[in-house]
Amino acid sequence: MTQNISIHTLPNGLKLVHVPAAQRVGWCGLVVNAGSRDDYAGRHGLAHFVEHTLFKGTTHRRAWHILNRMETVGGELNAYTTKEGTVLYSVFPEPYLQRAMELIADLVMYSTFPDPEIEREKEVVLEEVASYRDTPSEAVYDDFEDLIFGTGSSMGHNILGSEAHIEAMGSADCSRYLKEQYVPQNMAFFYMGPADAAKVFRLAERYFATMHHSLCRPERITPPVLDAQHKVVDIGSHQSHTIVGARVPGMRHEGRFALALLNNLLAGPGMNSMLNVLMRERRGLVYTVESSIASFTDSGLLEIYFGCEQCKVKKSLDIIAKAIDSLAQSPLSASRLDAAKRQYCGQLLVASQNVESMALGAGKSVLYWGKVSSVDDAVERIQAVTAEQVRQAAELLAPTNTTILTFQ
C-alpha cells in the first residue's frame, strides 16, 4: 500500500498524507507535535486540558453542535494527548469526508474556550485524575516518570496535571496554547479511505490554507539522566505494583530496533515472553508482567511492570535482574535470535491490519519523518538486528542505570 501513499505540503507548511483504502469508512485528523512536555510552568496538564476544551465552542458552533456534528451521521470525533503529541481525528461514513475536515479545521482555528464550559470541564478532568489515582497499576507509571525524569520536569509531570494546576487554568491559557502550538509547521493532516488524493488535498487547501501563524514555543530541553533510585510508596493496598526501568535512546537512535526486539523478548505481549515464563508460568509469582518502550524525540524509557503480593516483590525483582544480566553478559544464540525476530515480525504484520493504527501512524510518521514507512521496512530493520546489538541494549538496563518504584 505504501507505494500509493501521497504526501503533499501546503504553502503554509502544513504536511498532508493520503493513504488509499478500498473501504466505505474514512479516517482523517491532525497530529500535533505538542504534548504535556510543552505545558506552561504552573499549568501542568494544559495540553490535555486544551484537547478536552477544543470541543466546547468555536466562533461558528456551540458545544452541542460540535458534539452532534459527526455523531448524527454515525461518525465519531476523538482526541488524545501524550507526552509529546496531541491527536484530533474523526472516523466517518465516506460521504461525510468534507464534514469531518471542516469540523476539525474549525476546532483548531476558531475555538473560543468559553469560560462557563472551561469551569465545567475542569470538574470532568479532575474526575479523570481521581480515577487514575484510584487505579494503582496506571498511577504507578506517572509516578515512575516523575522519579526517572525528575519531579515536575517537562517530561516528568503527569499528562493530566495536578489538581492545583487544573484549577488555575483559564480561557486565556487555552487560547494562547492553541495559537502557539497548533500551527502548520507543527502539525500533519492525515486521511485514509477511498477518496482520491486530489480531492483530499483540495479540501485541505480550502479549510487550512488561512493558517499562517508560526511556532513560538521555547526550545525543548532534554532532562538530564538522574542517578538510579529504588523507592517504595505505601498506598495501603494488598497487591504491589512495581516498575523497573531505565532511560534509553529516543526514536531517532539507530539502536531503537534492537531495543524493540529486547523489549518484546523480555515481556512483550506474547505469553512465551521470558519474564512471563519465569515469573508467572513457572513460579506463579505475579498475575501480570509486561514490558514497554516509550520513545520520544530526544530520549526514551524501557519499563517493566509487574503486579504481585507484597511478599513476592523482592523475589520478582531478583528474577528480572538475573534475566537482564543473562542477556547483557552473552549474545543470544542464532536460533534464539531467529525465533525472537520471527515472533516480533509476525506481531508487526498482525498489528499492521489495524485500520485506526495505520491511519494515525501515517500522520505521525509524516510529521516526525517526512515519509511513511511500510511494515516491510520495519521487518527488514528488525531482521538486520544482531545478537551483539541486543546484548548492548540489555546493558542499558544494568542495575546502575535502573530505577525501581513500588506501590504497596
N, C-alpha and C positions, 0 to 999 in steps of 0.2 A: 504493500500500500504506500510505502514512503516515497516511491518514485513518482507518485501522482500528487504528492503534497505540494501546495503552492504557498510561497511566502512573499509578502509584499510590505512595503513601508510607506505610510502616508507622508506627505510633505512636512507635517508637523512632528514626525519622528515616531509615531505610533506603529508598532510592528503588528502585522496581521498574519495569521496562518490558517489555511483552509485544508481540511482533511476530508477527502471524499469518502462517503459511506452509503452503500445502497440500502437504506432503511427509511422508514416512514417517520422517524423521530429525529429531531435535530438538537444539537448542543451548541451553545455559544456563551461567551463570557469574557471577562477580563482577569488577567493575572497581574497583580500589582506587587512590585518589589518594595514592599513596605509592611513591616510587621511589628511585633512587640519590642524588638530591639531599637526601633525608631520612635518609641514613646517619648514624650517630653518628660523632663525631670519633674517630679511631683505629680505626674499624671500617668503612672504605670497602669497599663490596661487600656490606654487611649485607642490604639489601633483596633483592638477588639470592640471597644465601645462604638467607634465610628462605623465599623462593619455592621453592628446592630442598628444604629440610628440612621444609616443611609435610607432605610425603608420607611422612615417616619414622616416624609413630606418633601416635596420639591416645589419649585415655583409654578409647576404645572399640575401637581397632584397632591392630594392629601393621603395620609397613611392608608386609609380604607381603599382608595383607588389603586394604590400600589399593591396592596395585599391581594386584590382581586384580578389584577391585570392579566396574569398568566394562569392563575388558578381556574378562572371561569372557562377557559378553553382546554382544560385538562393538563396544563403545563405546571411547572414548578419554578420557583425563584429561590436560590440558595446562596449562602456565603459562608466562609470560614476564615480564620486567622491563624497564622503560625508565627514562629519567631522572626522570620524574615519576609513573610508574604501574606497577602490577602487575596482571596479568590471570590469573585462575584459572578455567578453564572445562572443560566436557565436551561431547562430541558423542556421540549415542547413538540406538539404535533407539527410536522414540517410546514403546513400552510402559514404558520404564525412566526416565521423567522423574523420578518420585519418588525412585528410587535415586540418581540423579545429584544432585538437590538436597540430599538428606540427607547424602550424602558430602561435598559442598562445604561445607555448614554445619559438619559435624564437623571438617573440616580447619581452618577459620578460627576456630572457637570452642574446640576442645579439643585442639589439637596440643600434644604434650609435649616434643618435641625431645630424645629420649633421647641421652645422652652418647655411647654407642658408635656410634650412627647419625650423630651430628654429626661425629665423628672420621673415619668412613669417607667422608662426603660432602665433607669438606674436600679429600680426595685427588681426588675427581671434579671439583670446582670448580677446583682447581689445574691439573688436566689441561686444563680448558677455557681457562684463562688462557694456558697454554703453547701451546695450539692457535691462539689468536688471535695470539699473538706470532709464530707461525710463518707467519702469513698477512698480509704487509705491507699488502695492499690493504684489509684490515679494521683492522689495528692503527693505521694512519695516521689514521683517523678519531678514535680515542681520544686520541692524542697531540695532534691538532689542537684538540680541545675543551679539553684541558689548557692549550694555548697561548692560545686566544682567551678562555677564561673565567678563566684563572689556575690554575696547577698546584695541585692539592689543594683547590681551592674546592668548594663543594657541587655546582656544575654541571660543574666541570672534570674531576673524577676518573672513572676507568674504572668502568663499571657493574659489572663483575666484581670490582673491587677489586684490591689488591696482595697478593702472597704473604704479606707480614708481617701485614697486617690480617686476612686469611683465617685464618691460623694462630692468631691471637689470639682468634678468635670462640668463644663457648661457648653452652651451652643457655640461660643466663640472658639473654644479649644477644638471642637469638631470641625468647624469651618476652616480654621487655619490649617489643621492637619490635612484635610481634603485638598486644599489649594496647594499645599507644599509637596504632597506625596503622590496624589493621583494625577500625574502629569504624563503626557505622551511618551517621553523618553524613559519613563519608569514603569511602563505597562506594556502588555501584549494582549491583543484580542485573538481569540481562537474560535473556530467554527468546525463542527463535524456533522456531516449529514449529506443529503442528496443534492442540495442546491449547488449550482456551479460556482466556481471561484470568482468569475467576473461579477456575478450578482452580489455575492457577499462583500467583495471589495468595494463595489459601487455604493452599497448601503452603508458600509463603514465610513466611506468618504462623506456621505451625506450627514451622518449623525455625529461623527467625532472630529471632523476636519477643523472645527472652530476652536478646538482646544489648542492654546498656544503658550500657556504659562510654563515656566521652566522649573526643574527640580532645584530646591534651595535648602535642603536639609543639611545638617552637619555631617561631616565625613564619618562613616562607621569606624569604630576603633575595636580592634580585636582584643578581648580580655586577656590579660597575662595568664600564663599557666601557673596555678597555685600549687602549693605543697599538697600531697595526698593526705586525706583525713579519714578517720573512722568515727562516725557519730551515731549514737543511739538516742532516739526520741521516744519517750514514754507517752503513748496516747491512750493507755488503758485498755488495750484490746487483747483478746485471746490469741489471735493469729499475729504473726510478724510479717512485715513486708519489707524486703531488702533490695537495694540496688547496689551492684558492684559495677563501677565504670571508670573510664579514663578519657581524657582528651585525645582525639585522633585528628589527622589532617582532614581538610574540608573537601567540598565537591569537585574542586579543580585539581586535586593532587593525583598524580599517576598511580599512587598506591591504593586508590579507592576500590578498585576491583578485587584486589587481594583482601582488603578489609571486608568487603561484602561477602566474599567466599568464606572467610573466617567466621564472620557473624552467623552465617547460615549453618556452618558446621557446628558451632558451639551450641546454639539454642534457637535455631530458626524455626519455621512453622512445622517442619517435619517431625513426626513422633519418634523418628530414629535419630534425632539430633544427639550429640554427645552428652550434653548435660541432662537432657530428658531421660536418657537411658540410665546414666549413672545415678541421678538423684531421685527420680520418680519410679522408673520401671524396676530397677534392681534393689533399691533400698526403701522406697516409699517415704522419703524424707519430705517431699514437697507436693503440693497439689498443682502447682504450675511453675514452670521456669521458662523464660523467653528472653531472647537477645534482640537488640535493635540498634540501628545506627541512625543518628540524627546528623545529617550533613548540611552544613551552612557554607556560605560563600568563602569564608576565611578560616573556618575551624569545624570541628565535629566532635561527636560523642559516640562511644560504643558503650551501651548499657545492658547489663544482665539483671533481670528482675526475677525474684522468686518469692513465693509465699509459703510459710510453714508455721508449725508451732514454735513458740519461743525457745524451747529446749533443743530444737534441731538446727538453729541458725548457725552455730559455730561449726557443726559437722558439715553443713551445706557449704559454708564459706571455704572450708578446708578442701572439699572436693573440687570446687570451682578453681581454687588456686592451683591444685595439682594438675587439673586438666589443662589449664592455660600454660603452666610450666612445661608440661609434656609437649605441647605444640610449639613452644618457644625454644626448647632445647634441641630438637631434631626435626628436620623436614618430614613431611608426610611421605609415605611410600607412594610409588607410582600408581598402584592400584587404588589406594585410598584417595589420592588426589583426583584420579579419574572419576571415582564414584561420587565424590563431593561435587565436581563440576557437572556431572550428568544430572544429579538431583537438582542443583541450583538452576541450571539452564532449562530444565523441564518446568520448574516453577515459574521462571520468567515467561516461558511460552504460554502457560496456562493463564498467568496474570494478564498477558497482553490481550486476552479476549474480553476483558472488562471494558465496556464501551466508555463509561464515565471516566475511568482512569486514563484511557487513551486520549480522550478529548482534552482533559485538564493537563495531562502530561505534555501534549503538543504545545499548549500555551506556555507552560513553564520552560520547556526546552528552548523555544524561540526567544523567550525573554532573557534567559541566562546564557544561552549558547549561540543564538542566532540561526539555529537549524533544528531539525527533528531527526533524531536517530531512531533506527528501527530496532526491533528486538533482536534481529540477526546481528546488528552491530554490537549489542551488549553481549550476546552469546559469544561472539568472536573475541571480545576483550576478556571475557571470563576464561575461555579456553586457552588464552595466552598466558594466564597466571601460572607462575612456577611454584613449586613446593617451598623454595627458599623465600619467595615473596610472602607466602602465607606465614612462614616461620617468623619473618621480620615483623609482620603485622601483629602476631601474637606477643612479641616482645614489648609492644606498646602498652600491653596490659600487665606488665610486671608490677609486683607489689609496691615498688617505689613510685609508680605512676597512678596507682589505682585508689580511688576514693570509694568509701562504703557508707551507706546510710541505711539505718534500720528503724522502722516504726514498729513499736511493740506495746 
